[in-house]
Amino acid sequence: MKVKSIHLRRLQLPMQEPFETSFGVEEDKDVILVQLETESGCMGYAECVAMSAPLYSEETTGTAWHILTDFLVPFLFQTPALTDLTRVEDLLQVRHHFARFKRNQMAKAALEMALWDAFAAETNTPLADLLGGDKVAIPVGISVGIQSSTTALLKKVEGYLKQGFQRIKVKIKPGYDLEPLTALRQAFGDIPLMADANSAYTLADVDTFRRLDSLGLMMIEQPLAHDDLFDHATLQQQLATPICLDESIHHAEDAQKAIEHGACRIINLKLGRVGGFGEALAIHEVCQAHGVPLWCGGMLETGIGRLHNIAITALPGFTLPGDTAPSARYFAEDLIDPPVVFTRPGFLAVEPLCGVGARVRADRLEKWTVEEAHLTRKDVVGL
């Protein structure tokens, strides 16, 4: 596969409703899409999951655009090993080539995953098969943002349970934790329930977590600092509820250290956060070796990112329901058609898609694009 050009788009996509977490509210999807064309005319797509503001991580759509246009894409066209790929092993090496650039995992992931997606199209191989997946369907849960009242929360969760979601995740923050989670337990009994703190607490809040222990949660996700392993290990020793790490895991080495130090018992893998498919496969290997459950987290992705999440979740180590809800959960008009939908309540099909290009609606890309850049080897290298 020889890379011919890369088209970057920045889109503003309206969301169905605002989504609130402990660090802020997202009302519209500000997203960068990478469209990669090969010399044979095949297309690969991927999205960058960075947010408009550096709240979940240090990256933003603005910084990702800069890193892609000024560093990663030029470097790709200057590096023959990145523009002429013949084997899956070549794709697995992309993360090592990009390692010279520090951090910026979400920008790296968008370009790396577009290469995988294009390779799937070029070789007429389902993406899930390229990654080593063996499932035909995956169970999914739902992430529920912070609500205006407990009554509103209960109403939303009741609706999601009726739709068949296999797990309920509730965003929490100091002052909004024990009361809503207790209300859910009282209203719905022993449903699969977890809490996501998005780094909103410290070790000084240990009493709160001990009280949450009584609720029988599946896990508490990322309760402490986004870059911490040691305090999480201290907290885990004091809790029966498993801690799940999200923001703290960027590489397979992070996963290895977190497991060895007892900082978590579960890991949430987000493709953008770890830099793409290659690093995700390395983390999957670490978790399987240690018997640590994995699940795929969500970043309010468009259908393009959702299809990629489904492909990685087809791997055997993903044993817990992820956050890849159907498209209609977030968008009235997704970028793909047909959209991601349940094949039966709470389950999504792992479709044999040879890249996601056949599902992308070009007219919708044009409709929501606010900025774009078309780059070729000549543009960035001068050859």
C-alpha positions as CSV (number, residue, x, y, z in Angstrom):
1,M,0.0,0.0,0.0
2,K,1.4,3.4,-1.1
3,V,0.1,6.5,0.5
4,K,-0.9,9.2,-2.1
5,S,-2.5,12.0,-0.1
6,I,-4.0,13.0,3.3
7,H,-7.0,15.2,3.6
8,L,-7.7,16.7,7.0
9,R,-11.1,18.1,8.0
10,R,-12.2,19.8,11.1
11,L,-16.0,19.5,11.7
12,Q,-18.5,21.0,14.1
13,L,-21.2,18.4,14.5
14,P,-24.3,19.1,16.6
15,M,-25.0,16.7,19.5
16,Q,-28.4,15.5,20.6
17,E,-27.9,16.9,24.1
18,P,-25.0,18.3,26.2
19,F,-22.8,15.8,28.0
20,E,-21.5,16.8,31.4
21,T,-18.6,15.2,33.3
22,S,-16.7,16.3,36.4
23,F,-14.4,18.5,34.2
24,G,-17.0,20.2,32.0
25,V,-19.8,20.1,29.4
26,E,-19.5,19.2,25.8
27,E,-22.4,20.6,23.6
28,D,-21.1,20.1,20.1
29,K,-18.6,17.6,18.6
30,D,-15.5,19.5,17.5
31,V,-13.7,16.8,15.6
32,I,-10.8,16.3,13.2
33,L,-11.1,13.6,10.6
34,V,-8.2,12.1,8.6
35,Q,-9.0,10.9,5.1
36,L,-6.0,9.0,3.6
37,E,-5.9,8.0,-0.1
38,T,-3.6,5.3,-1.5
39,E,-2.1,5.2,-4.9
40,S,-4.6,2.6,-6.0
41,G,-7.5,4.9,-5.0
42,C,-8.5,3.2,-1.7
43,M,-9.5,5.4,1.2
44,G,-8.9,5.1,4.9
45,Y,-10.6,7.2,7.6
46,A,-10.0,7.9,11.2
47,E,-11.0,10.6,13.7
48,C,-9.1,12.5,16.4
49,V,-10.9,12.3,19.7
50,A,-9.3,15.4,21.3
51,M,-11.7,17.9,22.8
52,S,-11.9,21.7,22.2
53,A,-10.4,22.4,25.6
54,P,-7.5,20.6,27.5
55,L,-9.8,19.1,30.1
56,Y,-9.7,15.3,29.6
57,S,-6.1,15.5,28.5
58,E,-3.5,18.1,27.4
59,E,-4.5,17.7,23.7
60,T,-7.1,19.8,22.0
61,T,-8.5,19.8,18.4
62,G,-6.3,23.0,17.9
63,T,-3.1,21.4,19.0
64,A,-3.9,18.1,17.2
65,W,-4.4,20.1,13.9
66,H,-1.0,21.7,14.5
67,I,0.8,18.4,15.3
68,L,-0.8,16.7,12.3
69,T,-0.1,19.4,9.7
70,D,3.3,20.6,10.9
71,F,4.9,17.4,12.2
72,L,3.2,14.0,11.7
73,V,2.0,14.3,8.1
74,P,5.3,15.8,6.9
75,F,7.2,13.1,8.8
76,L,5.0,10.4,7.2
77,F,5.8,11.6,3.7
78,Q,9.5,11.9,4.6
79,T,9.6,8.3,5.8
80,P,9.3,5.5,3.2
81,A,8.4,2.9,5.8
82,L,5.3,4.9,6.6
83,T,4.2,5.5,3.0
84,D,4.8,2.0,1.5
85,L,3.3,-0.7,3.7
86,T,2.9,-4.3,2.6
87,R,2.3,-6.3,5.8
88,V,0.5,-6.0,9.1
89,E,4.0,-6.0,10.7
90,D,4.6,-2.6,8.9
91,L,1.4,-1.2,10.6
92,L,2.6,-2.4,14.0
93,Q,5.8,-0.4,13.6
94,V,4.0,2.9,12.9
95,R,3.8,3.7,16.7
96,H,7.5,3.2,17.0
97,H,8.2,5.7,14.2
98,F,5.9,8.2,15.8
99,A,7.6,7.8,19.2
100,R,10.1,10.5,18.4
101,F,7.4,13.0,18.9
102,K,6.5,13.2,22.6
103,R,2.9,12.6,23.7
104,N,0.2,13.9,21.4
105,Q,-1.3,10.4,21.4
106,M,-4.7,11.5,19.9
107,A,-3.1,13.2,16.9
108,K,-0.9,10.1,16.4
109,A,-3.9,7.8,16.7
110,A,-5.8,9.6,14.0
111,L,-3.1,9.2,11.4
112,E,-2.1,5.7,12.5
113,M,-5.6,4.4,12.5
114,A,-6.2,5.9,9.0
115,L,-3.3,3.8,7.8
116,W,-4.8,0.7,9.3
117,D,-8.2,1.6,7.8
118,A,-6.8,2.2,4.3
119,F,-4.8,-1.0,4.5
120,A,-8.0,-3.0,5.3
121,A,-9.6,-1.4,2.2
122,E,-6.5,-2.0,0.0
123,T,-6.2,-5.7,1.0
124,N,-9.9,-6.3,1.1
125,T,-9.6,-7.6,4.7
126,P,-12.0,-6.8,7.5
127,L,-10.4,-4.5,10.0
128,A,-11.3,-6.6,12.9
129,D,-9.6,-9.6,11.3
130,L,-6.4,-7.5,10.7
131,L,-6.4,-6.7,14.4
132,G,-6.9,-10.3,15.5
133,G,-10.5,-10.1,16.6
134,D,-12.7,-13.2,16.7
135,K,-16.2,-11.9,17.9
136,V,-19.3,-11.5,15.8
137,A,-21.1,-9.3,18.3
138,I,-20.1,-7.2,21.4
139,P,-22.1,-6.1,24.5
140,V,-22.2,-2.4,25.2
141,G,-23.0,-0.2,28.1
142,I,-23.9,3.5,28.4
143,S,-22.2,6.4,29.9
144,V,-24.6,8.8,31.7
145,G,-23.4,12.4,32.2
146,I,-24.0,14.4,35.4
147,Q,-27.7,15.2,35.6
148,S,-29.6,18.2,37.0
149,S,-31.4,16.0,39.6
150,T,-31.6,12.5,40.8
151,T,-35.1,12.2,39.4
152,A,-33.7,13.1,35.9
153,L,-30.9,10.5,36.4
154,L,-33.4,7.8,37.3
155,K,-35.6,8.6,34.3
156,K,-32.6,8.4,31.9
157,V,-31.3,5.2,33.3
158,E,-34.7,3.6,33.2
159,G,-34.9,4.4,29.5
160,Y,-31.4,3.0,28.8
161,L,-32.2,-0.2,30.7
162,K,-35.3,-0.7,28.6
163,Q,-33.2,-0.3,25.5
164,G,-31.0,-3.2,26.7
165,F,-27.7,-1.6,27.6
166,Q,-25.6,-4.2,29.4
167,R,-24.0,-1.8,31.9
168,I,-24.7,1.6,33.3
169,K,-21.8,4.0,33.9
170,V,-22.5,7.2,35.9
171,K,-20.2,10.2,35.9
172,I,-19.5,11.5,39.5
173,K,-17.8,14.3,41.2
174,P,-17.5,15.5,44.8
175,G,-21.0,16.2,46.1
176,Y,-22.6,14.1,43.3
177,D,-21.6,10.5,44.1
178,L,-23.1,8.5,46.9
179,E,-26.6,9.9,46.7
180,P,-27.3,9.3,42.9
181,L,-25.6,5.9,43.0
182,T,-27.5,4.8,46.0
183,A,-30.7,6.0,44.4
184,L,-29.9,3.9,41.3
185,R,-29.3,0.8,43.5
186,Q,-32.6,1.3,45.3
187,A,-34.6,1.9,42.1
188,F,-33.1,-0.8,39.9
189,G,-31.5,-3.4,42.2
190,D,-28.5,-5.4,41.1
191,I,-27.9,-3.9,37.7
192,P,-24.3,-3.8,36.4
193,L,-23.4,-0.3,37.6
194,M,-20.1,1.6,37.8
195,A,-18.9,5.1,38.5
196,D,-16.5,7.3,36.6
197,A,-14.8,10.1,38.4
198,N,-12.5,11.5,35.7
199,S,-9.8,12.3,38.3
200,A,-12.0,14.5,40.4
201,Y,-10.9,13.1,43.9
202,T,-7.9,12.8,46.1
203,L,-6.8,10.3,48.8
204,A,-8.5,12.7,51.3
205,D,-11.8,11.4,49.9
206,V,-11.1,7.8,51.0
207,D,-14.2,7.8,53.3
208,T,-16.4,8.5,50.3
209,F,-15.0,5.6,48.4
210,R,-15.4,3.3,51.4
211,R,-19.1,4.2,51.5
212,L,-19.3,3.5,47.8
213,D,-17.9,0.0,48.5
214,S,-21.3,-0.9,50.0
215,L,-23.0,-0.5,46.7
216,G,-21.4,-3.4,44.9
217,L,-20.2,-1.4,41.9
218,M,-18.4,-3.2,39.0
219,M,-15.6,-0.6,39.3
220,I,-14.7,3.0,40.1
221,E,-13.0,4.5,37.1
222,Q,-10.1,6.9,37.4
223,P,-10.9,8.4,40.9
224,L,-7.6,10.1,41.4
225,A,-5.1,12.2,39.4
226,H,-4.9,11.7,35.6
227,D,-1.2,11.0,35.8
228,D,-1.1,9.0,39.0
229,L,-0.3,5.3,39.7
230,F,1.0,5.3,43.2
231,D,-2.0,6.9,45.0
232,H,-4.3,4.7,43.1
233,A,-2.4,1.7,44.4
234,T,-2.8,3.1,48.0
235,L,-6.5,3.6,47.4
236,Q,-7.1,0.1,45.9
237,Q,-5.6,-1.5,48.9
238,Q,-8.3,0.1,51.0
239,L,-11.3,-0.9,48.8
240,A,-13.1,-4.0,47.8
241,T,-14.4,-2.3,44.6
242,P,-12.0,-2.7,41.7
243,I,-10.3,0.5,40.5
244,C,-10.3,0.9,36.7
245,L,-7.7,3.2,35.2
246,D,-8.4,5.4,32.2
247,E,-6.5,8.7,31.9
248,S,-3.3,7.2,33.6
249,I,-2.8,4.6,30.8
250,H,-1.1,5.8,27.6
251,H,1.2,3.0,26.8
252,A,1.7,-0.7,27.4
253,E,4.4,0.2,29.8
254,D,1.9,2.2,31.9
255,A,-0.5,-0.8,31.9
256,Q,2.4,-3.1,33.0
257,K,3.4,-0.7,35.9
258,A,-0.2,-0.1,37.0
259,I,-0.8,-3.9,37.2
260,E,2.5,-4.7,38.9
261,H,2.0,-2.0,41.6
262,G,-1.7,-2.9,42.2
263,A,-3.0,0.5,41.0
264,C,-6.0,-1.1,39.3
265,R,-7.8,-4.4,38.6
266,I,-9.4,-3.3,35.3
267,I,-8.3,-1.1,32.4
268,N,-10.4,1.1,30.1
269,L,-8.7,1.3,26.7
270,K,-9.4,4.3,24.5
271,L,-7.8,4.1,21.1
272,G,-7.1,7.8,20.9
273,R,-5.7,8.0,24.4
274,V,-3.1,5.3,23.7
275,G,-2.1,6.4,20.2
276,G,-4.0,4.0,18.0
277,F,-4.4,0.3,17.1
278,G,-0.7,-0.7,17.5
279,E,-0.4,0.4,21.1
280,A,-3.9,-0.9,21.9
281,L,-2.7,-4.4,20.7
282,A,0.3,-4.1,23.0
283,I,-1.9,-3.2,26.0
284,H,-4.2,-6.0,25.1
285,E,-1.3,-8.4,25.3
286,V,-0.2,-7.1,28.7
287,C,-3.7,-7.4,30.2
288,Q,-4.2,-10.9,28.8
289,A,-0.9,-12.0,30.3
290,H,-1.9,-10.7,33.7
291,G,-5.6,-11.7,33.5
292,V,-6.8,-8.1,33.8
293,P,-10.1,-7.4,32.2
294,L,-10.3,-4.7,29.4
295,W,-13.1,-2.7,28.0
296,C,-13.3,0.0,25.3
297,G,-14.1,3.5,26.5
298,G,-15.8,6.2,24.5
299,M,-15.0,9.8,23.6
300,L,-18.3,10.8,22.0
301,E,-17.1,9.5,18.7
302,T,-18.8,9.9,15.4
303,G,-19.7,6.7,13.6
304,I,-16.2,6.5,12.1
305,G,-14.7,6.2,15.6
306,R,-17.5,3.9,16.7
307,L,-16.8,1.4,14.0
308,H,-13.1,1.4,15.0
309,N,-14.0,0.9,18.6
310,I,-16.1,-2.1,17.6
311,A,-13.2,-3.6,15.6
312,I,-10.8,-3.4,18.6
313,T,-13.5,-4.7,21.0
314,A,-13.7,-7.9,18.9
315,L,-10.4,-9.0,20.5
316,P,-10.7,-11.7,23.1
317,G,-9.3,-9.6,26.0
318,F,-12.2,-7.2,25.9
319,T,-14.4,-9.0,28.4
320,L,-16.5,-6.2,29.8
321,P,-19.2,-4.1,28.0
322,G,-17.7,-0.9,26.6
323,D,-19.0,2.6,25.9
324,T,-19.7,2.3,22.2
325,A,-23.4,3.1,22.1
326,P,-25.4,3.3,18.9
327,S,-24.9,6.5,16.8
328,A,-28.3,7.9,17.8
329,R,-27.2,8.2,21.4
330,Y,-25.2,11.3,20.5
331,F,-26.0,12.5,17.0
332,A,-29.2,13.0,15.1
333,E,-27.2,12.8,11.9
334,D,-24.1,10.7,12.0
335,L,-21.2,10.8,9.5
336,I,-21.9,7.3,8.4
337,D,-24.8,5.6,6.8
338,P,-26.2,3.2,7.9
339,P,-25.5,4.3,11.5
340,V,-24.3,2.1,14.3
341,V,-27.4,0.4,15.7
342,F,-28.2,-2.5,18.0
343,T,-28.6,-5.9,16.2
344,R,-30.4,-7.0,19.4
345,P,-30.9,-5.1,22.6
346,G,-27.5,-4.1,24.1
347,F,-25.4,-5.7,21.4
348,L,-23.6,-4.4,18.3
349,A,-22.5,-6.5,15.4
350,V,-18.8,-6.8,14.5
351,E,-19.3,-6.3,10.8
352,P,-16.8,-7.5,8.2
353,L,-15.9,-4.0,7.1
354,C,-12.8,-3.7,5.0
355,G,-12.2,-0.2,6.3
356,V,-15.1,2.2,7.1
357,G,-15.0,4.2,3.8
358,A,-18.1,2.5,2.3
359,R,-20.2,3.8,5.2
360,V,-18.9,7.4,5.2
361,R,-21.4,10.1,3.8
362,A,-19.3,12.6,1.8
363,D,-22.2,15.0,1.7
364,R,-22.3,15.1,5.5
365,L,-18.6,15.6,5.8
366,E,-18.9,18.7,3.5
367,K,-22.0,19.9,5.4
368,W,-20.2,20.1,8.8
369,T,-16.6,20.9,7.7
370,V,-15.3,24.3,9.0
371,E,-11.6,23.8,8.1
372,E,-9.7,21.5,5.8
373,A,-6.2,20.8,4.4
374,H,-5.2,18.6,1.6
375,L,-1.6,17.4,1.8
376,T,0.6,15.3,-0.6
377,R,4.2,14.4,-0.6
378,K,4.9,17.4,-2.9
379,D,3.2,19.8,-0.5
380,V,5.2,18.9,2.6
381,V,8.5,17.6,1.2
382,G,8.7,19.5,-2.1
383,L,9.3,16.5,-4.2
